[in-house]
């Protein structure tokens, strides 16, 4: 099957930079298989694939060769692997790299690899059989098509099918079931073929690799996923490496990196490989033209790019040619919006309104061409066009809303609405609101004015409408995602009044718990906080914020406290210690809040242990820098409530590790082991805990309910309980304690003067025994 490998080589061939430089590392996260965390090596210039485990969701390097490893998977069943990532993150580049690796002999478990760009096969009027799709669309064997197809059907486990860009295929319609009576032979829409593959009606046993922007879209159509991987983008180091590689050997090499880094907002957008490449291209143009700086916003960046396309720096360009370019641009912007409303970015070439529009779009790189497969015995080959990248389509869509005469000023606000409740985005083109807000405040800009041959009204009416809308907006009621979108839109306007208005109306306690914070999100948030006179407390837990973003927010003077994932916080502190930034290390430890802490995974326990170990290092650093004779990390010193909820599988293992560090928390008042899933620490856990009772002098509430403790564990607890001099509430509800254990516990109650309540109901204790014990001591609750 060398012919198929040769085809994959030709399909994967792009500019060298696409497969190497753009692969310098978007980070991949996947949450389905369990591995130990690995070190984030920067020795390679390829993407690290970062892996999450079931229990701890810890990051670990995942090699590309491991992508198709699914522990416990049934060999003869179809396997579904999903790669998630925002537009421009490098999903398609990863797919190309996989194809290229296979063509060079890697992934030997597959004899056939078929790669489909969903943009190209998404048009509803196109119908295919499985044979058409595999052996006409992707590759046309020189001979023996029938025999090859039969071999594929009989050896499905040796087939990898890649569908790149699932959202393009699905659009906003429901995903259909495969209703074909003979799915391997009948003509179907591609959606139905994919549905048949997922439902195992077609080619059962193959491996499906699907890429998509969000997991919500995948969950709509795929009931079971064997493995999920998420690309999250370049780290700051990798951004610098990419930019350096891009300009390597060019006269502007020395100045380019500094110029891009000076524009912090644009540099933050370089976490996206596609955006990084685009910014490099614009920087290269700016340096050639002698510009001293880059635009401050994305809107200005893309406006300048488009203006340079339609108004090239040539003296032989006539006014007529310029006017034609302007007309073609307006038509192209309309197409961008029209396709975006249908959740599409591609169309048949013969549906374009004119040949000049097609030539204009192709000439200036707005469109890319492709060919449809030709059915056996069909006529001429058909061609399609698709937007070259998602951001360009978004910008052109926003431009259409600004330039189109049929769109009234008031109707623009519906594309800029920020509902307080979390609702689905109004449109597939989710960057349109940002570009639209930016364009509203650039109507007098010469670049913007040059985009239309009909002239653009120099009216402030649209701006006033937006200002009025923002004034009325209840910013405090916005959910975190909507608030971030508002901050992006306001930032794009660069309007000082709006920037200050929003900054002064942010609530002091800002929670981004569970909301992914990208580098651009962090930049606009940081920029807004700087413009406020208020003090803020930030909750950044499970936000996937990178270390440099966390460092930037924590260093703000008006951020007085913050919560973040322990692993992220410890990583920051280690970095500050290594770089000898002891002052920020001290400040960040004083701002960090841990109380209350809930341990749900082994990783939480491991991180808490690492925090305790870090204390001595931090103490030495702070004491050396400040001359202070004594110092404690406030988060450790002030932890008062600790909940333990690891469940029965890892409960005992995790608890034994937790017990080793309990003495490090001098203010611990509440230790709660009553999880819904039951921790099951048993007698061994009870014994281990009783041994550290003398160190828990501040403990007031101890909940050991539903932990499978028997008389043996109760006896160990009873012996040590009098050491808990501050204990007021003890719960041993619903364990396996019998009358012997209950009596042992009752005997030590006279020595526990501080105790107010002992909850001791157990199904194994006779009610008469409990009633008798309660008569002896009223603190016993049954």
N, C-alpha and C positions, 0 to 999 in steps of 0.2 A: 504493500500500500504506500510505496514511496511517493506516488503521484499526489496523494492527499497531503503528505508532509510538505512537498514542494509548493502546493497551493497555499498552505498555511504560511509558508515563508513569504510568498509574494503578497498575501493579504496583510501580513504583519509589517511589511516594509513601509516605514514612514521615515521622515527626516530623522537622522541619528539622534538629535536632541529629544525627539518625542519619546523614544523608548529608553533612553539612558538618562538624560538630564531631567526629564519630567518624572523620572522614576526614582529621584533622589530620596524621597520618602514621604509619602502621605502615610499616615500610620493606620494600620488596619486593626479593628477590634472585633472579636467574635465571642459570642456568649454561650456557645453550645458545648464545647469540649473542655475537659479539665486538664490544665497543665500547671506546672509551677511557674511563677513569674521569672522572667529572664531579664538580663541586663540590656538596656537600650543601647546597643553598640552603634557607634558612629563611624566605624572603620569602613563600612561598605557604602557605596553611593547608590544603592538600590533601596526600595521601600522595605521597611520592617513591617511585618504583619503582626499586629499585636492581638493577643488572645485573652479572652476572659474565661475564667472557670465558672462552673455552676454555682459553687458555694461562695466564693469570694469575689468574683468578678475582678480578679487581679490581672493586671496587664502582664503579658509575656510575649516575647518575640516569637512570631510564627513565620517560618520559612515558607516560600511559595510552594515548595515541594510537599508541604503538609496540608495544603488547602483541601485536598481531596481525601484526607484521612478522616474517616468517620468511625470511631470506636463503637463496636456493637451493632453496626449496620448490617442488615440482611443482604447478602450478596445478590440475590435474584430479584430484589425490589428496587424500583426507581429511587434514586437519591436526589434530594433537592438541596442545593447550596445557594445561599443568597449573599450577594455583596451589596452593601448599602453605602451611600455617600452622597453628599450634596452635589449639584451640578458643577462640573469642573474639578472634582476631587481626584480624578484619575482612574475611574472605574473602567473606562474603555481602554486606557493604556495598560491597565493590569490584564485585561482580557487579551489584548494584543500580545503582551509579554508571555502569557500562558501559551497562546498559539505558537509563538516563536520558539518557546522552550520545547514544546512538543515536537515541532518540526526538526529540532536539533537532537531528538532522541530522549528527552525527558518524558515523564508520565507514561511509562511503557504499558501501563494497564489499559490504555486507550489505543485502539487501532484506528479509530476515526474521530476526528474533532471537527465539529461544524459550528461556525460562528455567525450569528445573525444580528445585524444592527436593526433594532425594532423600529427605528424611524423609517427605514427603507421598506419594511414589510407590513407597515401598519395601515396602509390605505384600505378602507373597507371594501372597495370594489374589486380587490384582488383576491382570487381564490386559488388554492393549491392543494394538491395531494401531497402526502408525505414524501413520495418519490420526487415530485417537482421541487419541493422545498430543499431537499438534501442534495439532489443530483442535477438540478438545473440552476437554482438560485445561487447556491454556495460554490459549487464546482461541477463542471460538466466533464465526466470521464471521456477519454478519447474513444473507448470501446468497452463493451461488456457492462453497460449500465444495469441491465436486468439482473445479471448474475451478482453484481456488487450489491444491489439493493436487497436481493434475497439473502446474501451473506450478512448484511447489516441486521435484517430482521431476526436471523437465527443467532446472532451474537450481540445482542443489545447491551450486555454488560461491558462490552468493549467500546461503547459509543459515548462520547461527551458532546452534549448540545449546549451551546452558549447563546442566551438571549440577552442582549445588551440594551438596557433602557426599557424596562418593563412598563413604566408609566406611559411611554409613547404608544405602546401596543394596546394598553388597557383604556387610555383616555379617561373619560368620566362616565363611561357606560358600564353596565354590569358585565361581569366576565361570564361568557356563555358556557354551557355544558357541551361536550362533544356528542352530537346526536347522530353522527354518521354511522350507518349500519356496517360499513367496511372502512373504518378510519384509516387503515393503511393505504387504501386505494381511492376512496371517494374524495371529491374536491370539497374543501372547507376554507373558511376564512382562517387566517393564521391564529387568531384568538382561540378558535375551536380546536385547532391542532395542538396548541400549547395546553389547552384544557385537557385534551385527551392524553397528552404526555404526563401531566400532573396526576390525572386520575388513573394512570397505569393502564388505560385502554389501548394506548399506542406505545410500542417499543418499551414495554415493561422491563425494568432492569438497567436502563440507561442511567447516566448521570446528567442532571440538569444544573447548569450554573446560570443563575438569574441575577442581573444587576438592576438596582432601582434606587431612587432618591430617598424614599422613606419606607419604614417597615409597615406603616399603615396601609400603604398601597399593596404591598405584598400580602399582608394578612387578609385583605379583601378577597384574594383570588387563590391563595395557596393555604390549604388547611394544615399541612404538616411540612415543617422545614427541618432538615437534618443538621444544618450548620448555618450560622449567620455571621457575617464578617462586615465590619463597618470601617470605611476609610475616613479618617478625621483630618488629614492634611499635613503640610510641612511644619516642622518645628522652626523656631527662629534661626537655628544653626543651619538647617537644611535650606531655608530661604536664601541665606547668604551664599551657601554653596552653589545653589542653582544660578543665582544672579552672576556669581563669579564665573561659572562655567559658560553661561550665555555670552558674556562679553570677552571671554578668553581669546587673546590674540588681536582684539580690536583696539584701535587707538584710544577709545573712550573707556577702556577697561578700568583704569585707576579711579575715574570720577563716577562711574555708573553706580556702584554699590553705595557710595556716600550720598549721592543724589536721591536714590530711592529710599534709603534709611532716614534721610532728613524729612521725608514726607511719611510720618509715622502711620497715618491712616492707610495710605496706599501700601505701605510695607506690611501692615497687618493683613491686608487682603491677599498678600502673596502667600498666605498659608494654603490657598487654593492653587494647585499647579497650573491650571488654565489662566487664572488671574495673574499669577507670577510671570508667566510667559508674555501675557498681554502688556503688563506694566513694563517689562524689559523692552518690549518692542517700542512702546511709546517713549521710554527713556532714551533709547537709541536714536529715535527720530528727533527728540528734543535736543540731544547733545549735538547732532549733526547741524541743527538749525541755530545752535548757539544759545538756546534758552538756559536760564540760570536756575530754574526750578520746575517742578512738576505741579500739575493741578492739585488742589487741596481736597477735592471730592471725586467720587466715582462719576457723578454726572458731568463734571467739567472734563474729566479724563475721556469719557466716551464722546462727549460733544466735540472735543478737539479732534479726536480720531475720525469721526464722521465728516467733520468740516474739511479735514485734510484730504479725505477721499474725493469729495465732490468739488473741491476747489484746489486742485494740485498747483504746486508752485511752478507753473509754466506760463510763459508769456504768449504761447501760441494757442491757448485755450480761449475760444470765442465766447461771447455772451450767450450765443444760441446754445452752444454745448453746455455751458453752465446751467442755463435754464432747463435744459433737458435732464441734466443730472438731478436738479432739484425736484423736477416732476417725478422722475424715476424713484428718488428717495421717498417722496411722499407716498407713492404707490407701494413701495416695499414696506414702509412702516404700517400701512393699512393691512398688508398681507400678514405681517408679524402679529398684529393684534387679532386678526381674523383666525389664524391658525392657533394662536394661544388660547382663545376662547374655547376651541375644540380640543385643547390639550395635545396639540400637535406642533411639530416643527418642520414637517416635510410635506411635499405635494407633488403631483404629476406635473412635469414641465409644460405639457400642453394646456394646462389650466391657468397658467400665468397670463395676465391680461395682454402682454405684448412681448415681442422678441427683444425690444430695446431694454425692457425691465430685466429680463433674464440675463442679457449680456452685461448690463450694468452691475447686477448683483454678483455675477460670477467674476467679472473683471476686478471688482474691488474687494472680493473675498467675503461678501455677506452671505453668499450661497456656496454650497458644494454640490456637485452633480453626482448622480448614481444611476445605475441601470437596473431595470426590473428583469426577473428571469423570463426567459422566452419558453412558452409551452411548446411541446412537440407539435409540429405542424402549424404553429401560429405564424402570424405575419411578421411585420417589422418589430425590431426590439424597441421597447418603451423606456423612457428616461424620466427621472425625477430629480428634484432639487430639495435641499434642506439647509436650514440656517447653520452657519459655520460653528456657532456656539450659542449656548443658552443665554448668556448675558447680553449679547448683541440683540437677540430677539426681544429681550425685556426692554432694552433701551429704545429700540425702534417702536415697540408697542406703546411706550410712554410718549414718544415723539408723536405718534399718530393721535393720541388723545389731545395733545397740545395744538397740532396743526389742522386737524380735521374741522371743516367748517360746520358740519352737522352736529357736533358735540357742544352743547351749551355749557356755559361756565359753571352753573350750579351742579350739573350732572358729574362734574369732575370730582366732587367731594365723595361720591359713593365709592370711588376707587382709592380714597384716602381715609376711609372710616376705620376707627379703632374700637370695636365693640368691647365692653368690659368683660364679657364672658368669653370663654374659649370656644370659638366656632371654627369651622373649616374655612380656610382661606377663600376669599371671594373668587380668586382666579389662579390658574396654573402658573401664570407669570408673576411669581411672588416678589420680584424685584421692581416691578412697575411702580408701586407707591413711592419707593425711594427716588427713582429717577423722575417721577412726575413732580414730587415736592421740590426736587432740585431745579427742574426746568421752570417751574412757576416763578422762581426767584432769579432766573437768568434771561428773562424776556428782553431785557435791554442789552444783553451781551452780544457783541459783534459776531461771535461764532454762531450763536443761536439765530440771529437775524439773517445770517447767510444761508440757512437751511431751506428757506422758502422763497420762491420767486414772486409770491403774492404779497410779501411783507407780513410781518407779525405785529399785531396790535400792541402798541406800547402802553398798555393799560394795566393799572394796578388792581383792577377789580378782582381778578382771580387770586391775587396775593391777599387782598383784604378778606376774601371769603375764607381762605385757609387760616388766616390770623384769627378771625372771629370764631371759627370752628374749634381751634386749639384753645382759645380762651374759655369756651364753654365745656371743654372736655374734662370729665372727672378723672384726672390722672391717677389719683389714689386708688381708684377702683379697677384699674387695668390689671389683667393677669400678667405674669412676668413676660410671656412671649409677646403680647401686644405692646407692653411697655418698651421692650427692646426695639420693636418695629417702629414705634413712635420716635425713639431716640435716633434711630438711623435716618428717618425721614427729616427730622429737625436738623440733624447734622448736615445733611445734603443741602439744606437751604442756606447754611452759613449766615442766617439772619440773627443778629445779636439779640434782638428783642425776644424772638422765639426760644433761642437757646437759654436765655436767662429765665424766661417765664417757666419753662419746663423744669429747670434746675431748682427753682425756688419752691416748686410744688410737689416734689418727690417726698414720699413719706419717709420718716427716719429709719424704719425697719424694712429693708428691702430683701425679699427672699427670692432666690433663683434656684431653689431646691429642685433638683431633677431636671432643670432646663439646661440644655447644652449651650455653653458660652463659647463661641468661636472668637479668635483674635479680634476681628472687626467689632464684634459685640462688646468685648472688653474695652476696646478703644473708645467707642462712643459712650459707654457707661462711665468710664474713667473721666473722659472729657466733660461730661455733664456734671458729675460729682464735684469736679474742680470748680465749676462755675456757681456752686451753691455755698451759702454761708451756714447751712445746717450741718449737724453731725449725723453720721450714718452708721448703722449696724447692718452688715451684709451676711446673708446665708448663702454660701456657695457650694453646699454639699451636693455631691453627685452631679456636678455641672460640667465635668470634663474640662475644666479650665486648665490651661497649660501653666507651667511654673512661672514663666515670665509675665503672664497675665495676672496671676495671683500676686506676684511680687509688686506689680504696678498698683493694684488696688489697695493692697495692704499698706503700701508706703504713703498713701494719701493722708494728709494730716487730719482731715475731717472724717475719715473712716476710723471710728474709735473702737470697734470690735468686729470680729468676723468669725463665722463658722465655715469650715471647709472639710473635705474628706481628710482623714488623718494621714493617709499615704501622700496626698498632695502637699499637706502642710509640712510633713517631715522631709519630703523631697526639697521643699523650699528652704527649710532650715539647714539642711546639709549643704545646699548650694551656697547659702550665705556664710556658713562656717568655712567652706572651702575657699571662697573669694575674700574672706576676712572682712566682710561687711558686718561687723559686730554690732554697730548701732542699730541697723535695721533688724538684725537678729533679735536684739533686746526688745525693740518696739513691737515686732510681730508676735513675739511670745507673750507680751503683755496684752495684746489685742485679741489673741486667740481664745475662743470660748469652746469648752468641751461639754459643760454641764447643761442638760442631762445627756448621758451617753447610752446608746442602745446598741448592743453587739448582736448582729444577726448572722454573721458568718465567721469562719475561722480567720479570714483575713482581718476582720475587725479586731479580733483578739490579738492577732500578730501585730497589727499596727499599734494597738494600745501598748503592747509590750515594747515595741520600738520607741514609742514616745517616752516611756519610762527610762529606757536605756539612753535616749538622747539627752535626758535632763542633766546628767553629769557633764557631758560635753558642753552643753549650752551654759551651764553655770560657770565653768572654767573660762569660757570665752567672754561672758558678760563681766565677770569679776575682773579679768585682766584688762578689759577695755574701760570699765567705769571706776575701777578701784573699790567697788562695793565688796564688803567682807562676806556678805551672805546674800544669796539670791535663790529663789525658787520659781519654777514655771507656774504662773497663776492658774492655768488650766488644770494642772495636776493637783495643785494645792487646794483648789476650790471645787473639785468634783464632788457633788453631793448625792446625785442619783445615778445608779448604774443598772440598766436592764440587760438581762442575759436571755437571748431567744434564738439559740442555735438549732433547736429541735433535737429529736432523739438520735439522729445519725451521728452527729458530731458533738452532741451535748456534753458528754463526759470528757472527751478529749479536750474540747475547748475550755471547759470549766477548770480542769486541772491546771491548764496553762494560765487562766485568769487568776486563780488562787495565788499563784507564785508572785503576782505583782500587786495584790490588793493592799498590802501594807504601804505602798507608795502613795496612797490617797488618804491623807490624814483627816480630811473633812467628810469622808464618805458617810452619809446618813441613811441612805436607802439602797438596799441591794435586793433586786426583784428577779427571781428565777421562775416566775409563774407565766410561762409563755403559752400561747394558744396551742402550739404544736407539741407541747411537753418536752422538756429538756432531758429528762431521764438521767440525772446525775447519779442516782442510786446511793448505796451505802458508801461506796468509794469516794464519791464526791462529797458526801456529808462529812466523812472522816477527814478528808483533806481540808475542808473549810473550817472544821472545828479546831484544827491545829493553828490557824492564824487568828482565831477570835481575840487573843490578847492584844493584837495590834490594831483591832478595829474599835478604837475607843470612842469614836463619834457615831457609831452605827445606832440608828433609832428604829429602823424598820427592816425586817428580814423576812422575805417571802420565799419559802421553799415548797410551796404547794405543787402537787402533781409532778413529783420527781422520782417516784418509785423507791422511796426510802422505806426501809423495813425497821424492825426492832433493833437490828444491829446498828444501823445508822443513827437511830433515835438515841441509843445509849451513848454513842460517841458525842452527839450533840449535847445531850444532857450534862455530860461531864464538864464540858467547856463553856456552856451558856452563861454561867455566873460571871465570866470574864467580860461580857458585854455590858459594861456599866451604864450605858446610855440607852439600851434597848427598851423600847416602849411597845412595839408590836411584833409578834412572831406568828407566822402562818405556816402550818404544816398540813394544810387541808388536802384531802384526797390523795394520800400516799398509800403505803402498804403497811402502816404501823398497826400493831395489835395491842392488846391490853397490857402486855409486859412493857412495851416501849412507852405507852402512854403513862403508865405508873412511874417509870423512870423520869420522865419529863416533869411530872407533877411533883416529884420529890424535891427538885431543885428550885421550884418556884419561890419558896420562902427566901432564898438567897438572891432573888432577882427583884430588888425593891423598885427599880424604875419601870418594870414591865406593867403594861395596862391591859393588853389583850393577847391571848394565846388561842389562835384558831386551830383546832385539832381534830375536826371531824374526819374520820377515815372509815371506809366501808368495812374494814377488818376489825374495828373496835366495837364490841357489843354496846348497844345504846345504854344499857344499865351501867356499864363501867364508866362511860362518859358522864352520865348523869351524877354518878357518885363522886367523880373527880371534881365536877363543877360545884358540888356542894361543899367540897373541901376548900376550893379556891374559886371565887366568883370570876376571876380573870379568864378562866377557861371558857371559850365560846364553842358551843356545839351546833 
